[in-house]
């Protein structure tokens, strides 16, 4: 059986082949395919994060307490300020990329150079800021005590404000300590480094400073972390506490559930890799603009294609920022 296609003029003519089925170049089409597949990947990661947070809501860290640092303002409680600044810088770099693409359409080389340079600077600042956030998250600020069941106990003063281990501990006269080995350590693994204080020093200091209390990760009716009474705090510290946690890694997390740290490192690291890749690609395109490659081609489509990728990276960060820092 032979199939025929009616041809009613140019308006009803079907696509007969060629390299632009939707009047879009092959390169731009492939960029859209990549963005779509990458969007599905990030969606899966964020969905897994949301499910895990819902499941472990009682032990999930409070974002305002975790991300409360600001460069050159040590000791100042600035919850979410720097993360908000990072977000603004990345979104602003998306604006400069739009201006670069528009300048390319108008064949204005000098403006393309200027706006791409600003885009690159914004990306570099964002990647550097993420590295700084990672450093503070890994190092920690207050420290905490871990129980036999893997729960985190944090210390607060009489007003309910969290305090650091150095404000609790009563250092012993000698500092000679043996590092835990996997064969006899209470962590069932070799200690990478000795903690600043021992659990005995924390117990001694806590017993002496009667205005201190312990805060658990369990939420009360108002959605706040539960603060134990003085008697309950002493009991939990003396019977359940087995070790010191300083900072966060893939196994221990002074802010709460270790799963939070796992998701934080993986998702923000995966996004940071995308931003770093975008910065490198932008630099390559930037130098091609400078030497006049696209002027000779009479087309700045490469700037437009890398612009699509950059806008996608910015949009993904909006969702990551919402999931990790705001919700």
PyMOL commands that set and color helices and strands:
alter all, ss='L'
color gray80, all
select helices_A, chain A and resi 26-55+57-59+63-66+81-105+109-139+165-167+199-208+230-239+258-290+293-297+301-326
alter helices_A, ss='H'
color red, helices_A
select strands_A, chain A and resi 144-147+152-156+213-219+225-227+241-245
alter strands_A, ss='S'
color yellow, strands_A
deselect
rebuild
show_as cartoon
